[in-house]
């Protein structure tokens, strides 16, 4: 496979309509009519497996001779650099393209008329692990990864592929959409690797989704002088991606180069200690909390220090909350390029009481007038005797102002508008979670992809993931949501250990779809 950035210059002698000398006497002749059969409008190919396409050119003149070329480009690559797959009529190609969505092009040139025609198809490159649900989990004091999709259960992936789990309990399950890896064994640089970034108390593993190969660890994230190993959270963003380690924030931007060539260096400047609890969508800056100052803050690309919010005439609440710390943060998704509404459950370190902080997250969108202004719009005290006061885990409904939470085997939601809590049941009136199971994880995942060049190509997920565990074994429930209830007959998967995070992965995933 060859990358052809100037492919038009290379192909110009082959694929063009010739200019004839103008001798003043024109000799017109009927052109050969040819059509192509045997090429579909859409293909799904599995990484490192064969893609075979055998077109038939139906020509008026059976003696015609043609030149051929199969090409493609990644629809997510703004450079639209061309890959040449074959110069034969029949495509017989072992798919080594990165996991992504491609425009596939078959071109054939009539040697006599020098006319070139093109046939376009959509190509999705996937792997056995590129579409489904990943669960980061604690098992026997270490960290491992499970994968589920349509009845398929593939558990303990790190133990299977790398021979060992990560050291210590899980800390973060993140996504790196475009990692560049120096393959020293084959002396080449491989670009466009989609990876999971798994972080535990004791290490990090960058795992390529296509084949579960480890491409990096904690030290490989940094240019040099890697800090103390104390991973907290990783997030991917359209403007800037970040890694919280030992309370400090390290960042990089894809504008500068793909991660792998571009690495982490120095942390954002300042005297601070960041909480692991934060929220963001793929495009806005993160909502962070500094435990030292007790203030909410954020990080912006090309700014060397953290950015703290400032009061103005529209600010209604204090900037600092030194006696409190966040235990959950989520947001209402009002659009990819919008901040939406944010909600942070805060715990009082002195007496254990709780409060919900309401935010207008336009304060995190750099083209809004409210950017970096204090936009806490409400602080709702949680009543001591309420179910919410005893909640052990939380999850935000991304489209309705509902905060899910779990208490033992009961699933509830808190109506953030009417300030009321209610148990969640299935639409047939039965319990959301079977009696006796202990809820340890809640996550509402929405993924809504449509190919802008072919609207028939979509990937849409709207599921509430709820995991229960007894410490040794767990169940993952994937519910469809209807109003404030859950549809009956969820998908149910089984694993060992205690889940800590869940992520839906799609072959069409990129950083603008990642929500934290």
DAFEN-V966565 format. One record per backbone hydrogen bond with DSSP energy under -0.5 kcal/mol. NH is the residue of the N-H (numbers start at 0). CO is the residue of the C=O. If there is no record, write none. Layout:
# DAFEN-V966565
nh:co
NH:CO
NH:CO
This chain:
# DAFEN-V966565
nh:co
1:83
3:1
3:81
4:2
6:3
8:5
9:5
10:6
11:7
13:10
14:10
15:13
17:15
19:17
22:20
27:25
33:31
34:57
36:55
39:37
42:121
44:123
46:125
47:94
48:45
50:92
51:49
52:90
54:52
55:36
57:34
57:55
58:56
59:32
61:59
63:60
66:108
67:86
68:106
69:85
70:104
71:82
72:102
73:80
74:100
75:100
76:73
77:75
79:76
81:3
82:71
83:1
84:69
84:82
85:69
90:52
90:88
91:89
92:50
94:48
94:92
95:93
99:124
101:122
102:72
103:101
103:120
104:70
105:118
106:68
106:104
107:116
108:66
109:114
110:64
110:108
113:109
116:107
118:105
120:103
121:40
122:101
123:42
124:99
124:122
125:44
125:123
129:126
131:504
132:147
133:131
133:502
134:145
135:500
136:143
137:497
138:141
141:138
142:165
143:136
145:134
146:153
147:132
148:151
151:148
153:146
153:151
154:152
156:144
159:155
160:156
161:157
162:157
162:158
163:157
165:142
170:198
171:198
173:196
175:194
178:192
179:258
180:178
180:189
182:180
182:187
183:181
186:182
187:182
189:180
189:187
190:188
192:178
194:175
194:192
195:206
196:173
197:195
197:204
198:171
199:202
200:168
201:166
204:197
205:215
206:195
206:204
207:205
207:212
208:193
211:207
214:205
214:212
215:205
217:203
220:216
220:217
221:218
222:263
229:227
231:243
232:243
234:241
237:281
240:251
241:234
242:249
243:232
244:242
244:247
245:229
247:244
249:242
249:247
251:240
255:252
256:252
258:177
259:261
260:257
261:257
263:220
267:248
268:303
271:269
273:246
274:288
277:275
278:286
281:511
284:363
286:278
287:285
287:296
289:294
290:272
290:288
293:289
294:289
295:318
296:287
297:306
302:299
303:301
305:268
306:297
307:305
308:295
309:371
314:311
315:375
320:293
323:320
324:346
326:344
327:344
329:342
331:340
332:330
332:397
333:331
337:334
340:331
341:358
342:329
343:356
344:327
345:343
345:354
346:324
347:352
348:322
348:346
351:347
354:345
355:379
356:343
356:354
357:377
358:341
359:374
360:339
360:358
362:359
363:360
364:361
365:363
367:364
370:367
371:362
372:369
373:309
374:372
376:357
376:374
377:357
379:355
380:378
381:353
382:380
385:382
389:386
390:387
391:405
392:405
394:403
396:401
397:395
401:399
402:413
403:394
403:401
404:411
405:392
406:409
409:406
411:404
412:421
413:402
414:412
414:419
415:400
415:413
416:400
418:414
419:414
421:412
423:410
425:429
426:485
428:425
431:423
436:433
438:407
438:436
439:466
440:466
441:393
442:464
444:442
444:462
445:443
446:460
448:458
450:453
450:456
453:450
456:453
457:455
458:448
460:446
462:444
463:478
464:442
464:462
465:463
465:476
466:440
467:474
468:437
469:472
473:494
474:467
475:492
476:465
476:474
477:490
478:463
478:476
481:484
484:481
485:424
486:479
490:477
492:475
494:473
496:471
497:137
499:135
500:135
502:133
504:131
508:505
512:509
513:510
515:279
